[in-house]
């Protein structure tokens, strides 16, 4: 998520199962990219493909660190 903070808005906060229904979508991120979350327990979640594409493009736009 730190990589995306420079190119899109974000916030960090604890969430609870009852909160998920109020979100447009949920995703996970790590060093390999972003992935949509379409279910938590028995709760089906919307997957906003356009937003996920936007996040993936933002992630891809971050330059690699030279090692």
FIVEX-827571 format. One record per residue: x, y, z of N, C-alpha, C, O, CB in turn; residue number from 1; residue in three letters. Coordinates in Angstrom, 3 decimals. Glycine has a CB too. Example, Ala and Ser with C-alpha at 12.3 -4.5 7.8 and 13.67 -1.06 7.14 Angstrom:
REM residues 2
+----------+----------+----------+----------+----------+----------+----------+----------+----------+----------+----------+----------+----------+----------+----------+------+------+
!     n.xx !     n.yy !     n.zz !    ca.xx !    ca.yy !    ca.zz !     c.xx !     c.yy !     c.zz !     o.xx !     o.yy !     o.zz !    cb.xx !    cb.yy !    cb.zz ! resi ! resn !
+----------+----------+----------+----------+----------+----------+----------+----------+----------+----------+----------+----------+----------+----------+----------+------+------+
!   13.190 !   -5.690 !    7.800 !   12.300 !   -4.500 !    7.800 !   13.200 !   -3.300 !    7.800 !   14.236 !   -3.319 !    8.465 !   11.308 !   -4.473 !    9.046 !    1 !  ALA !
!   12.850 !   -2.250 !    7.080 !   13.670 !   -1.060 !    7.140 !   12.900 !    0.030 !    7.870 !   13.409 !    1.138 !    8.039 !   14.084 !   -0.598 !    5.725 !    2 !  SER !
+----------+----------+----------+----------+----------+----------+----------+----------+----------+----------+----------+----------+----------+----------+----------+------+------+
END
This chain:
REM residues 67
+----------+----------+----------+----------+----------+----------+----------+----------+----------+----------+----------+----------+----------+----------+----------+------+------+
!     n.xx !     n.yy !     n.zz !    ca.xx !    ca.yy !    ca.zz !     c.xx !     c.yy !     c.zz !     o.xx !     o.yy !     o.zz !    cb.xx !    cb.yy !    cb.zz ! resi ! resn !
+----------+----------+----------+----------+----------+----------+----------+----------+----------+----------+----------+----------+----------+----------+----------+------+------+
!    0.825 !   -1.191 !    0.000 !    0.000 !    0.000 !    0.000 !    0.863 !    1.247 !    0.000 !    0.471 !    2.266 !   -0.569 !   -0.935 !    0.002 !    1.199 !    1 !  UNK !
!    2.006 !    1.191 !    0.612 !    2.878 !    2.358 !    0.654 !    3.211 !    2.854 !   -0.745 !    3.304 !    4.062 !   -0.965 !    4.155 !    2.033 !    1.408 !    2 !  UNK !
!    3.390 !    1.947 !   -1.684 !    3.700 !    2.350 !   -3.057 !    2.563 !    3.142 !   -3.684 !    2.804 !    4.064 !   -4.464 !    4.005 !    1.128 !   -3.908 !    3 !  UNK !
!    1.331 !    2.789 !   -3.351 !    0.176 !    3.468 !   -3.943 !   -0.105 !    4.824 !   -3.314 !   -0.798 !    5.644 !   -3.917 !   -1.044 !    2.600 !   -3.816 !    4 !  UNK !
!    0.411 !    5.081 !   -2.128 !    0.110 !    6.333 !   -1.438 !    0.597 !    7.558 !   -2.198 !    0.056 !    8.648 !   -2.018 !    0.723 !    6.320 !   -0.065 !    5 !  UNK !
!    1.591 !    7.400 !   -3.028 !    2.072 !    8.532 !   -3.800 !    1.243 !    8.836 !   -5.032 !    1.376 !    9.911 !   -5.617 !    3.470 !    8.293 !   -4.205 !    6 !  UNK !
!    0.384 !    7.900 !   -5.438 !   -0.365 !    8.090 !   -6.685 !   -1.879 !    8.026 !   -6.527 !   -2.604 !    8.284 !   -7.488 !    0.057 !    7.065 !   -7.675 !    7 !  UNK !
!   -2.370 !    7.690 !   -5.348 !   -3.816 !    7.651 !   -5.114 !   -4.093 !    7.913 !   -3.634 !   -3.205 !    7.756 !   -2.796 !   -4.417 !    6.278 !   -5.555 !    8 !  UNK !
!   -5.303 !    8.305 !   -3.320 !   -5.627 !    8.574 !   -1.920 !   -5.869 !    7.260 !   -1.176 !   -6.317 !    6.272 !   -1.758 !   -6.869 !    9.495 !   -1.813 !    9 !  UNK !
!   -5.567 !    7.273 !    0.100 !   -5.771 !    6.077 !    0.914 !   -5.879 !    6.468 !    2.377 !   -5.576 !    7.596 !    2.767 !   -4.623 !    5.062 !    0.707 !   10 !  UNK !
!   -6.318 !    5.509 !    3.169 !   -6.302 !    5.689 !    4.608 !   -6.204 !    4.317 !    5.239 !   -6.602 !    3.318 !    4.641 !   -7.564 !    6.456 !    5.107 !   11 !  UNK !
!   -5.679 !    4.273 !    6.432 !   -5.547 !    3.021 !    7.163 !   -6.413 !    3.097 !    8.399 !   -6.339 !    4.051 !    9.173 !   -4.070 !    2.732 !    7.537 !   12 !  UNK !
!   -7.233 !    2.077 !    8.573 !   -8.122 !    2.033 !    9.726 !   -8.589 !    0.603 !    9.919 !   -8.708 !   -0.152 !    8.954 !   -9.331 !    2.996 !    9.548 !   13 !  UNK !
!   -8.852 !    0.231 !   11.149 !   -9.422 !   -1.102 !   11.380 !  -10.814 !   -1.186 !   10.747 !  -11.561 !   -0.208 !   10.756 !   -9.497 !   -1.417 !   12.906 !   14 !  UNK !
!  -11.155 !   -2.340 !   10.205 !  -12.500 !   -2.544 !    9.674 !  -13.082 !   -3.808 !   10.302 !  -12.353 !   -4.713 !   10.709 !  -12.485 !   -2.650 !    8.113 !   15 !  UNK !
!  -14.398 !   -3.847 !   10.371 !  -15.100 !   -4.975 !   10.959 !  -16.042 !   -5.545 !    9.899 !  -16.398 !   -4.850 !    8.947 !  -15.883 !   -4.550 !   12.252 !   16 !  UNK !
!  -16.434 !   -6.771 !   10.055 !  -17.263 !   -7.439 !    9.064 !  -18.499 !   -6.618 !    8.694 !  -18.876 !   -6.563 !    7.524 !  -17.684 !   -8.799 !    9.578 !   17 !  UNK !
!  -19.126 !   -5.988 !    9.672 !  -20.329 !   -5.202 !    9.380 !  -20.020 !   -3.943 !    8.570 !  -20.938 !   -3.345 !    8.010 !  -21.023 !   -4.816 !   10.676 !   18 !  UNK !
!  -18.754 !   -3.523 !    8.492 !  -18.361 !   -2.337 !    7.721 !  -18.279 !   -2.615 !    6.220 !  -18.460 !   -1.701 !    5.416 !  -17.020 !   -1.821 !    8.215 !   19 !  UNK !
!  -18.010 !   -3.857 !    5.836 !  -17.735 !   -4.169 !    4.433 !  -18.865 !   -3.762 !    3.493 !  -18.595 !   -3.340 !    2.369 !  -17.470 !   -5.639 !    4.284 !   20 !  UNK !
!  -20.100 !   -3.874 !    3.913 !  -21.230 !   -3.544 !    3.040 !  -21.220 !   -2.080 !    2.602 !  -21.808 !   -1.746 !    1.574 !  -22.538 !   -3.855 !    3.746 !   21 !  UNK !
!  -20.572 !   -1.214 !    3.351 !  -20.547 !    0.204 !    3.005 !  -19.431 !    0.566 !    2.016 !  -19.364 !    1.711 !    1.568 !  -20.393 !    1.024 !    4.259 !   22 !  UNK !
!  -18.569 !   -0.371 !    1.673 !  -17.461 !   -0.095 !    0.758 !  -17.839 !   -0.392 !   -0.685 !  -18.642 !   -1.284 !   -0.959 !  -16.237 !   -0.911 !    1.150 !   23 !  UNK !
!  -17.247 !    0.369 !   -1.607 !  -17.446 !    0.120 !   -3.034 !  -16.717 !   -1.140 !   -3.470 !  -17.123 !   -1.790 !   -4.433 !  -16.968 !    1.316 !   -3.861 !   24 !  UNK !
!  -15.659 !   -1.485 !   -2.777 !  -14.865 !   -2.667 !   -3.103 !  -13.748 !   -2.816 !   -2.087 !  -13.461 !   -1.903 !   -1.313 !  -14.289 !   -2.575 !   -4.537 !   25 !  UNK !
!  -13.130 !   -3.973 !   -2.103 !  -12.045 !   -4.268 !   -1.173 !  -10.921 !   -4.915 !   -1.964 !  -11.175 !   -5.723 !   -2.857 !  -12.524 !   -5.195 !   -0.001 !   26 !  UNK !
!   -9.677 !   -4.564 !   -1.642 !   -8.555 !   -5.190 !   -2.319 !   -7.417 !   -5.411 !   -1.335 !   -7.353 !   -4.795 !   -0.271 !   -8.086 !   -4.334 !   -3.506 !   27 !  UNK !
!   -6.534 !   -6.299 !   -1.722 !   -5.312 !   -6.558 !   -0.983 !   -4.149 !   -6.094 !   -1.836 !   -4.235 !   -6.116 !   -3.064 !   -5.175 !   -8.065 !   -0.608 !   28 !  UNK !
!   -3.078 !   -5.679 !   -1.215 !   -1.884 !   -5.314 !   -1.977 !   -0.649 !   -5.842 !   -1.257 !   -0.605 !   -5.958 !   -0.033 !   -1.791 !   -3.773 !   -2.168 !   29 !  UNK !
!    0.340 !   -6.154 !   -2.069 !    1.645 !   -6.538 !   -1.542 !    2.688 !   -6.205 !   -2.594 !    2.393 !   -5.479 !   -3.543 !    1.689 !   -8.056 !   -1.160 !   30 !  UNK !
!    3.879 !   -6.710 !   -2.448 !    4.959 !   -6.378 !   -3.376 !    4.706 !   -6.875 !   -4.793 !    5.381 !   -6.434 !   -5.724 !    6.252 !   -6.948 !   -2.873 !   31 !  UNK !
!    3.760 !   -7.773 !   -4.975 !    3.491 !   -8.328 !   -6.296 !    2.345 !   -7.651 !   -7.015 !    2.135 !   -7.917 !   -8.198 !    3.205 !   -9.778 !   -6.181 !   32 !  UNK !
!    1.589 !   -6.781 !   -6.347 !    0.485 !   -6.101 !   -7.009 !   -0.758 !   -6.019 !   -6.138 !   -0.677 !   -6.041 !   -4.910 !    0.153 !   -6.799 !   -8.296 !   33 !  UNK !
!   -1.918 !   -5.924 !   -6.799 !   -3.198 !   -5.806 !   -6.101 !   -4.115 !   -6.942 !   -6.533 !   -4.003 !   -7.461 !   -7.644 !   -3.863 !   -4.430 !   -6.382 !   34 !  UNK !
!   -5.024 !   -7.321 !   -5.635 !   -5.994 !   -8.370 !   -5.933 !   -7.322 !   -8.008 !   -5.292 !   -7.368 !   -7.526 !   -4.160 !   -5.498 !   -9.755 !   -5.431 !   35 !  UNK !
!   -8.394 !   -8.242 !   -6.023 !   -9.733 !   -7.968 !   -5.507 !  -10.114 !   -9.001 !   -4.458 !   -9.697 !  -10.157 !   -4.517 !  -10.765 !   -7.958 !   -6.648 !   36 !  UNK !
!  -10.911 !   -8.561 !   -3.504 !  -11.517 !   -9.452 !   -2.517 !  -13.003 !   -9.508 !   -2.860 !  -13.687 !   -8.485 !   -2.831 !  -11.269 !   -8.951 !   -1.019 !   37 !  UNK !
!  -13.499 !  -10.690 !   -3.181 !  -14.909 !  -10.792 !   -3.564 !  -15.771 !  -11.473 !   -2.507 !  -16.984 !  -11.588 !   -2.679 !  -15.029 !  -11.543 !   -4.861 !   38 !  UNK !
!  -15.153 !  -11.925 !   -1.412 !  -15.918 !  -12.579 !   -0.356 !  -15.129 !  -12.535 !    0.941 !  -13.915 !  -12.736 !    0.955 !  -16.257 !  -14.038 !   -0.738 !   39 !  UNK !
!  -15.835 !  -12.271 !    2.021 !  -15.295 !  -12.386 !    3.373 !  -16.302 !  -13.215 !    4.147 !  -17.444 !  -12.799 !    4.343 !  -15.044 !  -10.965 !    4.052 !   40 !  UNK !
!  -15.874 !  -14.387 !    4.585 !  -16.791 !  -15.344 !    5.205 !  -17.960 !  -15.586 !    4.247 !  -17.734 !  -15.974 !    3.101 !  -17.302 !  -14.821 !    6.599 !   41 !  UNK !
!  -19.183 !  -15.370 !    4.679 !  -20.350 !  -15.595 !    3.820 !  -20.827 !  -14.333 !    3.115 !  -21.841 !  -14.362 !    2.417 !  -21.480 !  -16.164 !    4.635 !   42 !  UNK !
!  -20.118 !  -13.240 !    3.284 !  -20.523 !  -11.958 !    2.700 !  -19.888 !  -11.771 !    1.327 !  -18.666 !  -11.661 !    1.217 !  -20.134 !  -10.792 !    3.630 !   43 !  UNK !
!  -20.706 !  -11.734 !    0.284 !  -20.217 !  -11.461 !   -1.070 !  -19.985 !   -9.958 !   -1.217 !  -20.792 !   -9.148 !   -0.760 !  -21.227 !  -11.977 !   -2.151 !   44 !  UNK !
!  -18.879 !   -9.597 !   -1.856 !  -18.512 !   -8.186 !   -2.023 !  -18.471 !   -7.829 !   -3.500 !  -18.124 !   -8.658 !   -4.341 !  -17.145 !   -7.889 !   -1.361 !   45 !  UNK !
!  -18.824 !   -6.600 !   -3.805 !  -18.735 !   -6.102 !   -5.176 !  -17.262 !   -5.965 !   -5.564 !  -16.411 !   -5.650 !   -4.732 !  -19.477 !   -4.735 !   -5.324 !   46 !  UNK !
!  -16.985 !   -6.208 !   -6.833 !  -15.632 !   -6.008 !   -7.358 !  -15.726 !   -4.949 !   -8.446 !  -16.114 !   -5.248 !   -9.575 !  -15.009 !   -7.353 !   -7.912 !   47 !  UNK !
!  -15.366 !   -3.697 !   -8.107 !  -15.431 !   -2.624 !   -9.106 !  -14.223 !   -2.726 !  -10.055 !  -13.147 !   -2.202 !   -9.768 !  -15.469 !   -1.220 !   -8.409 !   48 !  UNK !
!  -14.424 !   -3.405 !  -11.177 !  -13.322 !   -3.673 !  -12.097 !  -12.593 !   -2.418 !  -12.540 !  -11.370 !   -2.432 !  -12.673 !  -13.832 !   -4.399 !  -13.300 !   49 !  UNK !
!  -13.329 !   -1.321 !  -12.773 !  -12.684 !   -0.085 !  -13.215 !  -11.734 !    0.457 !  -12.145 !  -10.642 !    0.929 !  -12.462 !  -13.741 !    0.970 !  -13.564 !   50 !  UNK !
!  -12.145 !    0.390 !  -10.897 !  -11.291 !    0.884 !   -9.802 !  -10.084 !   -0.026 !   -9.607 !   -8.979 !    0.451 !   -9.348 !  -12.095 !    0.984 !   -8.486 !   51 !  UNK !
!  -10.295 !   -1.329 !   -9.730 !   -9.192 !   -2.273 !   -9.587 !   -8.171 !   -2.066 !  -10.709 !   -6.963 !   -2.118 !  -10.476 !   -9.719 !   -3.727 !   -9.594 !   52 !  UNK !
!   -8.666 !   -1.830 !  -11.925 !   -7.768 !   -1.540 !  -13.044 !   -6.974 !   -0.271 !  -12.772 !   -5.769 !   -0.223 !  -13.023 !   -8.560 !   -1.401 !  -14.356 !   53 !  UNK !
!   -7.643 !    0.755 !  -12.260 !   -6.975 !    2.014 !  -11.909 !   -5.874 !    1.776 !  -10.864 !   -4.774 !    2.315 !  -10.984 !   -8.006 !    3.042 !  -11.376 !   54 !  UNK !
!   -6.172 !    0.980 !   -9.854 !   -5.174 !    0.687 !   -8.825 !   -3.995 !   -0.109 !   -9.391 !   -2.842 !    0.167 !   -9.059 !   -5.818 !   -0.085 !   -7.672 !   55 !  UNK !
!   -4.283 !   -1.087 !  -10.237 !   -3.211 !   -1.884 !  -10.847 !   -2.319 !   -1.005 !  -11.721 !   -1.098 !   -1.164 !  -11.712 !   -3.802 !   -3.041 !  -11.685 !   56 !  UNK !
!   -2.913 !   -0.082 !  -12.474 !   -2.126 !    0.830 !  -13.307 !   -1.287 !    1.765 !  -12.446 !   -0.135 !    2.048 !  -12.775 !   -3.043 !    1.645 !  -14.229 !   57 !  UNK !
!   -1.854 !    2.240 !  -11.356 !   -1.098 !    3.098 !  -10.441 !    0.073 !    2.322 !   -9.850 !    1.183 !    2.843 !   -9.748 !   -2.012 !    3.641 !   -9.314 !   58 !  UNK !
!   -0.176 !    1.096 !   -9.469 !    0.866 !    0.240 !   -8.903 !    1.982 !    0.030 !   -9.919 !    3.162 !    0.119 !   -9.579 !    0.278 !   -1.118 !   -8.462 !   59 !  UNK !
!    1.608 !   -0.248 !  -11.170 !    2.589 !   -0.473 !  -12.232 !    3.381 !    0.772 !  -12.577 !    4.487 !    0.673 !  -13.109 !    1.903 !   -0.981 !  -13.466 !   60 !  UNK !
!    2.835 !    1.946 !  -12.282 !    3.515 !    3.199 !  -12.630 !    4.631 !    3.567 !  -11.668 !    5.438 !    4.448 !  -11.961 !    2.520 !    4.319 !  -12.680 !   61 !  UNK !
!    4.683 !    2.898 !  -10.516 !    5.710 !    3.196 !   -9.509 !    7.032 !    2.583 !   -9.983 !    7.089 !    1.388 !  -10.274 !    5.301 !    2.638 !   -8.083 !   62 !  UNK !
!    8.097 !    3.395 !  -10.062 !    9.369 !    2.860 !  -10.535 !    9.949 !    1.823 !   -9.561 !    9.771 !    1.914 !   -8.347 !   10.367 !    3.999 !  -10.742 !   63 !  UNK !
!   10.639 !    0.847 !  -10.129 !   11.306 !   -0.166 !   -9.337 !   12.503 !    0.437 !   -8.607 !   13.143 !    1.358 !   -9.114 !   11.746 !   -1.337 !  -10.223 !   64 !  UNK !
!   12.800 !   -0.073 !   -7.437 !   14.007 !    0.309 !   -6.717 !   15.182 !   -0.482 !   -7.291 !   15.089 !   -1.691 !   -7.506 !   13.853 !    0.056 !   -5.180 !   65 !  UNK !
!   16.271 !    0.212 !   -7.532 !   17.462 !   -0.495 !   -7.994 !   18.116 !   -1.196 !   -6.822 !   18.248 !   -0.635 !   -5.734 !   18.455 !    0.472 !   -8.672 !   66 !  UNK !
!   18.517 !   -2.414 !   -7.059 !   19.184 !   -3.199 !   -5.995 !   20.643 !   -3.370 !   -6.340 !   21.387 !   -3.996 !   -5.584 !   18.511 !   -4.590 !   -5.806 !   67 !  UNK !
+----------+----------+----------+----------+----------+----------+----------+----------+----------+----------+----------+----------+----------+----------+----------+------+------+
END
